[in-house]
């Protein structure tokens, strides 16, 4: 059977789509793009913003036009089954917490399939996603995800370590630790663990595997975790959501920190880990945000040693506390504020990239075209380089390069070592 999997949203969704692909591939089904008329099309949806909702509906309609049997899962379908049925009664909807079991039961015939591993589906990628938990215990007033994912649930450490070892054996040199709320890892286990302890266990049980963290709440970043970034096998990159640089807005959002605490965390990391890349998320136009509030946010972020920003205009989600708050901000104002922050983000990233010239960085090779290859550095920058006689460059392997300059949004370098 020919199939395709289309994915929207976060790295957790990407990881789960990899799992679905793996189940189908290990049971002798063939992965094809949507343009090659698959017999089934799986759409893993997202509902973090109104735009995500729209994109989910558009993908469903596009898939139906091919004549494929369409199976929809993910956060949008979790909340909006009735809207999907309006598009077509023929669409099958699979609950978020039933993804692996559903595909194994319906399409599996191999007695040896092990759903927790997504190695096969990742073979075409340079980096493997390793999901350590699902769900979220936070109560941010703007966010719908706890309603679609439930409370935080951690995978047992032994399962995670087995998968990390298997990924290393399969040839991956970098894994990306992902989940909905990874900083809350292990709180629900007995005995309890934390993220730093899990990372240490992965380091102890693998040899060369490089580890990258996805978004981690600043209030959950311990000194123990920060010290781990000085290990050469931990990517020198962390993403810490801010959402607003004004304390009143943070309280309205029900975020578990204030600006002083956020600043202290960022500065502690920057002072401890040389040349680390620190990214952040910001929401503009939250209900009640005035021009003065936004200016404080802009000035606050401007003074921080951040490398880049992900900027989101506030998107109202039904059935969240923020949806009932007064002081809605006009869409035009949201767009202008987002534009100002994105311009700042570009300036910060360009300055950080310029500062890399002359530095030696290790990167995972992603694509080789002729004598040129592209890679992603440990501090999360794209780099392009020419191959050098005597230094073998392979996809998925690590290469050490000296940075010689930059071109627009990527570095330029020269390989020194490969491994």
C-alpha positions as CSV (number, residue, x, y, z in Angstrom):
1,X,0.0,0.0,0.0
2,X,1.2,3.5,-0.8
3,X,0.9,6.1,2.0
4,X,2.0,9.6,2.8
5,X,2.2,11.4,6.2
6,X,1.7,15.2,6.3
7,X,2.7,17.0,9.5
8,X,2.0,20.5,10.9
9,X,3.2,22.0,14.2
10,X,5.8,21.1,16.8
11,X,8.6,18.6,17.0
12,X,6.5,16.4,19.1
13,X,4.1,16.1,16.1
14,X,7.1,15.4,13.9
15,X,8.3,12.7,16.2
16,X,4.9,11.1,16.3
17,X,4.7,11.3,12.5
18,X,8.0,9.5,12.4
19,X,6.6,6.8,14.6
20,X,3.5,6.4,12.3
21,X,5.8,6.2,9.2
22,X,8.0,3.6,10.9
23,X,5.0,1.4,11.7
24,X,3.9,1.5,8.1
25,X,7.3,1.1,6.6
26,X,8.2,-1.9,8.8
27,X,5.0,-3.5,7.7
28,X,6.0,-3.3,4.0
29,X,4.0,-0.3,3.0
30,X,5.5,2.3,0.6
31,X,6.0,6.0,1.5
32,X,5.3,8.4,-1.4
33,X,4.6,12.1,-1.7
34,X,1.0,13.3,-1.9
35,X,1.5,14.0,-5.6
36,X,1.9,10.3,-6.3
37,X,-1.7,9.4,-5.3
38,X,-1.2,7.4,-2.1
39,X,-3.9,5.0,-1.1
40,X,-4.0,6.5,2.4
41,X,-2.9,10.0,3.6
42,X,-2.3,10.6,7.3
43,X,-2.5,14.2,8.4
44,X,-1.0,15.1,11.8
45,X,-2.6,18.4,12.6
46,X,-1.8,21.4,14.9
47,X,-4.1,23.9,16.7
48,X,-1.6,26.2,18.5
49,X,-2.9,29.2,16.5
50,X,-5.8,30.1,14.2
51,X,-3.4,29.9,11.3
52,X,-2.6,26.3,12.3
53,X,-6.3,25.5,12.3
54,X,-6.6,26.9,8.8
55,X,-3.6,25.0,7.5
56,X,-5.0,21.8,9.0
57,X,-8.3,22.2,7.1
58,X,-6.5,23.1,3.9
59,X,-4.3,19.9,4.1
60,X,-7.4,17.8,4.7
61,X,-9.1,19.2,1.6
62,X,-6.0,18.9,-0.5
63,X,-5.6,15.2,0.5
64,X,-9.2,14.4,-0.2
65,X,-8.9,15.7,-3.7
66,X,-6.3,13.0,-4.5
67,X,-8.8,10.3,-3.8
68,X,-6.8,8.9,-0.9
69,X,-8.4,7.6,2.3
70,X,-7.7,10.4,4.7
71,X,-6.8,9.7,8.4
72,X,-6.6,12.8,10.6
73,X,-5.0,13.0,14.0
74,X,-3.3,15.7,16.2
75,X,-4.4,18.7,18.2
76,X,-6.8,20.3,15.7
77,X,-8.7,17.1,15.2
78,X,-8.8,16.5,19.0
79,X,-10.7,19.8,19.4
80,X,-12.6,20.1,16.1
81,X,-13.9,16.7,15.0
82,X,-17.2,18.3,14.1
83,X,-15.5,20.8,11.7
84,X,-13.6,17.9,10.0
85,X,-16.8,16.0,9.5
86,X,-18.3,19.0,7.8
87,X,-15.5,18.8,5.3
88,X,-16.1,15.1,4.7
89,X,-17.8,12.3,6.5
90,X,-15.2,9.9,5.0
91,X,-12.3,11.3,7.0
92,X,-11.3,9.0,9.9
93,X,-10.2,10.7,13.1
94,X,-7.7,9.2,15.5
95,X,-7.2,10.4,19.0
96,X,-3.9,11.9,20.0
97,X,-3.3,9.3,22.7
98,X,-4.1,6.4,20.3
99,X,-1.8,7.1,17.4
100,X,0.7,4.2,17.8
101,X,-1.9,1.6,18.7
102,X,-4.3,2.6,15.9
103,X,-1.7,2.3,13.1
104,X,-0.1,-0.9,14.5
105,X,-3.5,-2.6,14.8
106,X,-5.0,-1.4,11.4
107,X,-2.0,-1.6,9.1
108,X,0.5,-3.9,10.9
109,X,1.2,-7.5,10.1
110,X,4.8,-7.8,11.5
111,X,4.9,-9.6,14.8
112,X,8.2,-7.9,15.7
113,X,7.1,-4.3,15.4
114,X,8.0,-2.1,18.3
115,X,6.1,1.1,18.3
116,X,8.2,3.2,20.6
117,X,11.1,3.3,18.1
118,X,11.0,5.6,15.1
119,X,14.4,4.8,13.6
120,X,13.4,3.7,10.2
121,X,11.3,6.7,9.5
122,X,14.2,9.0,10.4
123,X,16.7,7.3,8.1
124,X,16.5,10.0,5.6
125,X,17.1,12.7,8.2
126,X,20.4,13.9,9.6
127,X,19.1,14.3,13.1
128,X,16.7,12.0,15.0
129,X,13.9,13.2,17.2
130,X,13.7,11.5,20.6
131,X,10.4,12.2,22.5
132,X,10.7,11.9,26.2
133,X,7.2,13.0,27.4
134,X,3.8,14.2,26.3
135,X,1.3,16.6,27.8
136,X,1.6,19.8,29.9
137,X,0.8,20.7,33.5
138,X,1.1,24.5,32.9
139,X,-2.0,26.7,32.8
140,X,-1.0,29.5,30.5
141,X,-4.2,31.5,29.8
142,X,-3.7,31.7,26.0
143,X,-2.8,28.0,25.4
144,X,-5.2,25.3,24.2
145,X,-2.6,22.4,24.1
146,X,-3.2,21.0,27.7
147,X,-6.8,20.4,26.5
148,X,-5.5,18.4,23.5
149,X,-2.6,16.6,25.1
150,X,-3.6,16.2,28.8
151,X,-1.3,16.3,31.8
152,X,2.4,15.7,31.6
153,X,3.4,12.0,31.2
154,X,7.0,11.0,31.2
155,X,8.5,8.0,29.3
156,X,10.5,5.7,31.5
157,X,14.2,6.5,31.4
158,X,15.1,2.9,30.4
159,X,12.9,3.2,27.3
160,X,14.5,6.5,26.3
161,X,18.0,5.2,26.8
162,X,17.3,2.1,24.7
163,X,16.0,4.2,21.9
164,X,19.0,6.6,22.2
165,X,21.4,3.6,21.9
166,X,19.4,2.2,18.9
167,X,19.6,5.6,17.2
168,X,23.3,5.7,17.7
169,X,23.7,2.2,16.3
170,X,21.6,3.2,13.3
171,X,24.2,5.8,12.5
172,X,22.8,9.1,13.9
173,X,25.2,11.5,15.4
174,X,22.6,13.9,16.8
175,X,19.4,13.4,18.7
176,X,16.9,16.2,19.4
177,X,15.2,15.8,22.8
178,X,11.5,16.7,22.3
179,X,8.2,16.8,24.1
180,X,5.4,19.2,25.0
181,X,7.0,20.2,28.3
182,X,10.4,18.7,28.6
183,X,11.4,20.7,31.6
184,X,8.8,18.8,33.6
185,X,10.3,15.4,32.7
186,X,10.4,12.8,35.4
187,X,8.2,14.6,38.0
188,X,5.5,11.9,37.6
189,X,8.0,8.9,37.7
190,X,8.7,6.8,40.7
191,X,11.5,7.4,41.7
192,X,11.4,11.0,40.4
193,X,13.9,12.1,37.8
194,X,14.6,15.5,36.2
195,X,15.8,16.5,32.7
196,X,19.4,17.0,33.8
197,X,19.6,13.4,35.3
198,X,18.1,12.0,32.1
199,X,20.6,13.8,29.9
200,X,23.5,12.5,32.1
201,X,22.1,8.9,31.7
202,X,22.0,9.2,27.9
203,X,25.6,10.5,27.9
204,X,26.7,7.6,30.1
205,X,25.1,5.0,27.9
206,X,26.1,6.3,24.4
207,X,29.5,7.0,22.9
208,X,29.4,9.8,20.3
209,X,25.8,10.9,20.2
210,X,25.3,14.6,20.3
211,X,22.3,15.9,22.2
212,X,20.1,18.9,21.4
213,X,17.3,20.2,23.6
214,X,14.1,21.7,22.3
215,X,12.2,24.5,24.1
216,X,12.7,24.5,27.8
217,X,11.0,26.8,30.4
218,X,13.5,29.1,32.1
219,X,12.0,28.4,35.5
220,X,12.9,24.7,35.0
221,X,16.5,25.2,34.0
222,X,18.7,24.1,36.9
223,X,22.4,24.9,37.5
224,X,23.0,21.2,37.0
225,X,21.5,21.4,33.5
226,X,23.4,24.5,32.6
227,X,26.7,22.9,33.6
228,X,26.0,20.0,31.2
229,X,26.2,22.5,28.3
230,X,29.9,22.6,28.8
231,X,30.1,18.9,27.7
232,X,31.1,18.9,24.0
233,X,28.3,16.4,23.3
234,X,25.6,18.8,24.3
235,X,24.7,21.2,21.6
236,X,25.5,24.8,22.5
237,X,21.9,26.0,21.9
238,X,18.9,26.4,24.1
239,X,15.4,27.9,23.4
240,X,13.7,29.6,26.4
241,X,10.2,31.0,25.9
242,X,9.7,34.5,27.2
243,X,6.3,35.5,25.7
244,X,6.3,39.0,27.2
245,X,8.8,41.4,28.6
246,X,6.3,43.1,30.9
247,X,5.4,41.7,34.3
248,X,1.7,42.6,34.2
249,X,1.3,40.8,30.9
250,X,3.2,37.8,32.2
251,X,0.8,37.6,35.2
252,X,-2.2,37.8,32.8
253,X,-0.7,35.0,30.8
254,X,-0.2,33.0,34.1
255,X,3.5,32.5,33.3
256,X,5.5,31.1,36.3
257,X,8.2,33.8,36.4
258,X,8.8,37.5,36.1
259,X,11.2,39.5,33.9
260,X,13.9,39.7,36.6
261,X,13.9,36.0,37.0
262,X,14.0,35.4,33.2
263,X,16.9,37.9,32.8
264,X,18.8,36.2,35.6
265,X,18.4,32.7,33.9
266,X,19.5,34.0,30.5
267,X,22.5,35.8,31.9
268,X,23.5,32.8,34.1
269,X,23.5,30.6,30.9
270,X,25.4,33.2,28.8
271,X,28.0,33.6,31.6
272,X,28.5,29.9,32.1
273,X,28.5,28.5,28.5
274,X,30.8,30.1,26.0
275,X,29.3,31.1,22.6
276,X,25.9,29.5,23.4
277,X,23.0,30.4,21.1
278,X,19.9,31.4,23.1
279,X,16.5,31.7,21.4
280,X,13.1,32.7,22.7
281,X,9.4,33.0,21.9
282,X,7.4,36.2,22.2
283,X,3.6,36.8,21.8
284,X,2.6,40.3,20.8
285,X,-0.9,41.8,21.0
286,X,-2.0,39.8,24.1
287,X,-5.3,41.2,25.4
288,X,-4.6,44.4,27.3
289,X,-1.1,45.0,25.8
290,X,-0.6,48.7,25.3
291,X,2.0,50.6,23.4
292,X,3.8,51.2,26.6
293,X,3.7,47.5,27.5
294,X,5.1,46.6,24.1
295,X,7.9,49.2,24.4
296,X,9.0,47.7,27.7
297,X,9.0,44.2,26.1
298,X,11.1,45.6,23.1
299,X,13.6,47.3,25.4
300,X,13.8,44.3,27.7
301,X,14.6,41.9,24.9
302,X,17.0,44.3,23.2
303,X,19.2,44.3,26.3
304,X,19.4,40.5,26.5
305,X,22.1,38.3,24.9
306,X,19.5,36.4,22.8
307,X,20.4,35.1,19.4
308,X,17.0,35.0,17.7
309,X,13.2,35.3,18.4
310,X,10.2,33.4,17.3
311,X,7.5,36.1,17.2
312,X,3.7,35.2,17.3
313,X,0.8,37.6,17.1
314,X,-1.6,36.6,19.8
315,X,-4.2,34.2,18.4
316,X,-7.4,33.7,20.4
317,X,-8.2,30.1,21.3
318,X,-11.7,29.3,22.3
319,X,-12.2,27.8,25.8
320,X,-9.1,29.5,27.2
321,X,-9.2,32.2,29.9
322,X,-7.5,34.7,27.6
323,X,-10.3,34.5,25.1
324,X,-12.6,36.2,27.7
325,X,-10.1,39.0,28.6
326,X,-10.9,42.6,27.7
327,X,-8.6,44.8,25.7
328,X,-8.3,43.0,22.4
329,X,-5.5,44.5,20.2
330,X,-6.2,45.3,16.6
331,X,-4.7,42.9,14.0
332,X,-2.8,45.8,12.3
333,X,-1.1,46.7,15.6
334,X,-0.2,43.1,16.2
335,X,1.4,42.9,12.8
336,X,3.4,46.1,13.4
337,X,4.7,44.9,16.8
338,X,5.6,41.6,15.3
339,X,7.5,43.3,12.5
340,X,9.5,45.4,14.9
341,X,10.5,42.3,17.0
342,X,11.4,40.3,13.9
343,X,13.6,43.1,12.7
344,X,15.4,43.0,16.0
345,X,15.6,39.3,15.9
346,X,17.3,39.5,12.5
347,X,19.8,42.1,13.8
348,X,20.7,39.9,16.8
349,X,21.1,36.8,14.6
350,X,23.3,38.6,12.1
351,X,25.5,40.0,14.9
352,X,25.8,36.6,16.4
353,X,26.7,35.0,13.0
354,X,29.3,37.7,12.4
355,X,30.9,36.9,15.7
356,X,31.4,33.3,14.6
357,X,34.1,34.2,12.1
358,X,37.3,32.5,13.1
359,X,35.6,30.1,15.5
360,X,35.9,26.3,15.2
361,X,32.4,24.6,15.3
362,X,31.2,21.1,15.0
363,X,28.2,20.5,12.7
364,X,26.1,17.5,11.6
365,X,26.2,17.2,7.8
366,X,22.7,17.3,6.2
367,X,23.2,17.5,2.5
368,X,26.0,17.0,0.0
369,X,25.7,18.4,-3.5
370,X,28.8,17.9,-5.6
371,X,31.8,19.4,-3.8
372,X,29.6,21.5,-1.5
373,X,27.9,20.4,1.7
374,X,25.5,22.1,4.2
375,X,25.4,21.3,7.9
376,X,23.9,22.5,11.2
377,X,26.3,23.6,13.9
378,X,26.0,22.8,17.6
379,X,24.9,26.4,18.2
380,X,22.1,26.0,15.6
381,X,23.4,27.8,12.6
382,X,23.4,26.7,9.0
383,X,26.9,26.4,7.5
384,X,28.0,25.7,3.9
385,X,31.5,24.5,3.0
386,X,33.5,23.0,0.1
387,X,34.9,19.5,0.6
388,X,38.6,19.2,1.1
389,X,40.8,16.4,-0.2
390,X,41.7,13.9,2.6
391,X,38.7,14.8,4.8
392,X,35.8,12.5,4.1
393,X,32.4,14.2,4.5
394,X,29.3,12.0,4.9
395,X,25.6,12.8,5.5
396,X,24.5,12.4,9.2
397,X,28.1,12.4,10.3
398,X,29.8,15.2,12.3
399,X,32.3,17.6,10.7
400,X,34.5,20.2,12.5
401,X,34.9,23.4,10.6
402,X,36.5,26.7,10.9
403,X,34.2,29.6,10.1
404,X,35.5,31.9,7.4
405,X,32.5,34.2,7.0
406,X,28.8,34.4,6.3
407,X,26.4,34.7,3.4
408,X,22.9,36.1,4.3
409,X,21.5,33.6,6.8
410,X,24.2,31.0,6.8
411,X,27.8,30.7,7.7
412,X,30.6,29.8,5.4
413,X,33.4,27.5,6.6
414,X,36.2,25.1,5.8
415,X,36.2,21.5,7.1
416,X,39.1,20.5,9.4
417,X,38.0,17.1,10.7
418,X,35.1,14.6,10.1
419,X,33.9,11.8,12.3
